[in-house]
Amino acid sequence: MSSLYIFVWLYLNIALEADSVSSPSGLTVYSSLQSSSSTCPSQDTVNEEHKRVRDTLLGYIPTPCSCGGPGWTRVAYLNMSDANQQCPSNWTLTTSPVRGCGRTTRGSISCDSAFYSVKSRTYSTVCGRINAYQKGHSFAFFNLLQLGNTLDQSYISGVSVTHGPAGNRSHIWSFVGALSELPSSVLNCPCTDTNVSWTHQIPPFIDNDYFCDTGSRRNISPHQYYTEDPLWDGKGCGPASTCCSFNSPPWFCKSLPQPTSEDLEIRLCNEDYITREDRLIFFMEIYVK
């Protein structure tokens, strides 16, 4: 038995003998059991308090997203509105005009990875959200040199969420950044432009497990940050777009084909040089169960 579980067991048994015990999250354990009455709490109430303390100590989250149900564990968290938070080592911090994490590699057609440990937990469902600002132009699913047709390559302009090592990655979700909503272009989202044939554009390993969005409603500049409309938040879509309802952003929910205990990899992928294209992640949280 691991030392963590021994600690939890001892903590729970000591708590039964105390009037109140403060948990790491600041909750007061058994505060709901305190009463001027001499009536003892029911066994159901005691069991529920046990479960609440256990879940707090082990990092379980009740229901963070649209998947529903308790038992979630937060694996990745990034909130760049907090000045104390820094970017993962393979990403670059930008502070102006907004604070966010972008790509480090300056060349075109590349991805920069951040890895998040699940601490050997076995999970079969992943949920989460990622929000970013668009810089310059984006190519959505379109690869200019046709080099991004596998999961190990830069197959999108956006953020790729996978598990497993390089060469044996498994797709979880893709956050795709598009050029704009107008004019009609193969660089736009499928949910924006129905006049373009997208059958050959979306890699088969993605299926429908993606969000697609753009921060631009007009002609774009290759060096401009579009901060008025964040990506993948389910808001701000134009009249020609259904992207704000496709797959119900901002939260994604993915049931895996089979359980795994592999760590998560979050990749920032671009199709052009960093001076002309990027996405700055300013908020991210990913959970597993």
C-alpha angles and dihedrals in degrees: 000000000000122000090244093060092044088053092050092049092050092045093053094048094047089049091059090063096048131081090224137353126193115228123212090262092057095255117141108233116222093004086129089058095058112104141153086233119094090222112120118233116258120257089245090058092048091049091050091051089049090053093047093053092044093051091048093051094046094047098249117159119210103222116336099166148011094289091082132209133078130274102073122151120204111229104169130030131169126166111170093186083078105083090207093062119093133195122259112270095258093052129072126236117231119190103177133095084356135000114250148120120265141169122298101197108087098199126090127261098027143121132218116208136214118190126211122193122225088197093236093301114150113230138172102184131055128190135171150115137245126193126190144161122245120238118197119321129344130202101208106201095340116110113196095206096033091239099123104075099115133063092245092060135066094277097162143024097246143039126327122203115198143148128220134048127297110286091027103051121150119210120240106163141338127213105202126199118205134198100247141297096262139081111029108267142154085234091069129089118274087233090056104045118039092172093076124077106240099176094104097035104067112071110238094235089066095055105169095324100116148084121224126195144148133212094208128080095176143028109326135226118218092226102039127109113220102211101157094075116036119209125256097007096119092242140101100034118156125240093267094053132087093179093109090064101032106109089349104266145230092049122051123197121195129182109203122227089240137002118272141177096204119131122252124252122202113195128192104211130189138179097204140039117297091244090064105031136029144126121225112213110214100166134027137159126168127184134189133199 
